Amino acid sequence: MKKILQIALDAEQKAQNIIAQAQIEKERCDKNIAQTYTIKDKYLEKAKQSVAEFEQQENSNTQKVLESLDKELSCSMENLESRFEASADEWVDTMYRGIIDMQ
């Protein structure tokens, strides 16, 4: 009987050791999972920062291009208005003569 009791106690001790080892392993895995989430969060934050910086830079570049195009358009409009003012009478006369000559 004593031998059976000893076997049961040994089995219980082995089971307790296995449970303790499993608990240690579970804690280690939980810690690794937490570290993985921390790393993922850091990379996501870096990616969001990079996207925000890229977006800001692209907006700035777009604004510069728009300003340049606005200046170019303004110069073209001034040039066209100046040509119109200089030649408007001549153009009207030419069109008038063309219409009259067609009849």
Protein Blocks (a to p, Z undefined) as FASTA:
>chain_A
ZZmmmmmmmmmmmmmmmmmmmmmmmmmmmmmmmmmmmmmmmmmmmmmmmmmmmmmmmmmm
mmmmmmmmmmmmmmmmmmmmmmmmmmmmmmmmmmmmmmmmmZZ
